[in-house]
Amino acid sequence: MSPACKKCGSGESVKNGIVKGKQRYRCRKCGCNFRAGDGRTNERVAAKKAMCILLYSMAKGSYQVAFSNTLNAKRQNEHDVASK
């Protein structure tokens, strides 16, 4: 049984060579070439990606907090100097 096409979902595909050690298929309906088992995200990759996004957002948030605190302190200092 051939795998379903990644583009149109048709089950009518034929073998069309080997790419990087994996079987390649061509859809008879739309002509799309694809590899079987081309699930590019597995659980480990998804977990790493989620961790990277989380760490990035935490670092970006702390930078924004530090920047806004510095900016507020600068504005307060300017206000204090101007009022004297």
QUIKAWO-V429720 format. One record per residue. N is the residue number from 1. RES is the residue in one letter. SS is DSSP state (helix for helix, strand for strand, loop for the rest). Layout:
n=N res=RES ss=SS
n=N res=RES ss=SS
This chain:
n=1 res=M ss=loop
n=2 res=S ss=loop
n=3 res=P ss=loop
n=4 res=A ss=loop
n=5 res=C ss=loop
n=6 res=K ss=loop
n=7 res=K ss=loop
n=8 res=C ss=loop
n=9 res=G ss=loop
n=10 res=S ss=loop
n=11 res=G ss=loop
n=12 res=E ss=loop
n=13 res=S ss=strand
n=14 res=V ss=strand
n=15 res=K ss=strand
n=16 res=N ss=strand
n=17 res=G ss=strand
n=18 res=I ss=strand
n=19 res=V ss=strand
n=20 res=K ss=loop
n=21 res=G ss=loop
n=22 res=K ss=strand
n=23 res=Q ss=strand
n=24 res=R ss=strand
n=25 res=Y ss=strand
n=26 res=R ss=strand
n=27 res=C ss=strand
n=28 res=R ss=loop
n=29 res=K ss=loop
n=30 res=C ss=loop
n=31 res=G ss=loop
n=32 res=C ss=loop
n=33 res=N ss=strand
n=34 res=F ss=strand
n=35 res=R ss=strand
n=36 res=A ss=loop
n=37 res=G ss=loop
n=38 res=D ss=loop
n=39 res=G ss=loop
n=40 res=R ss=loop
n=41 res=T ss=loop
n=42 res=N ss=loop
n=43 res=E ss=helix
n=44 res=R ss=helix
n=45 res=V ss=helix
n=46 res=A ss=helix
n=47 res=A ss=helix
n=48 res=K ss=helix
n=49 res=K ss=helix
n=50 res=A ss=helix
n=51 res=M ss=helix
n=52 res=C ss=helix
n=53 res=I ss=helix
n=54 res=L ss=helix
n=55 res=L ss=helix
n=56 res=Y ss=helix
n=57 res=S ss=helix
n=58 res=M ss=helix
n=59 res=A ss=helix
n=60 res=K ss=helix
n=61 res=G ss=helix
n=62 res=S ss=helix
n=63 res=Y ss=helix
n=64 res=Q ss=helix
n=65 res=V ss=helix
n=66 res=A ss=helix
n=67 res=F ss=helix
n=68 res=S ss=helix
n=69 res=N ss=helix
n=70 res=T ss=helix
n=71 res=L ss=helix
n=72 res=N ss=helix
n=73 res=A ss=helix
n=74 res=K ss=helix
n=75 res=R ss=helix
n=76 res=Q ss=helix
n=77 res=N ss=helix
n=78 res=E ss=helix
n=79 res=H ss=helix
n=80 res=D ss=helix
n=81 res=V ss=helix
n=82 res=A ss=helix
n=83 res=S ss=helix
n=84 res=K ss=loop
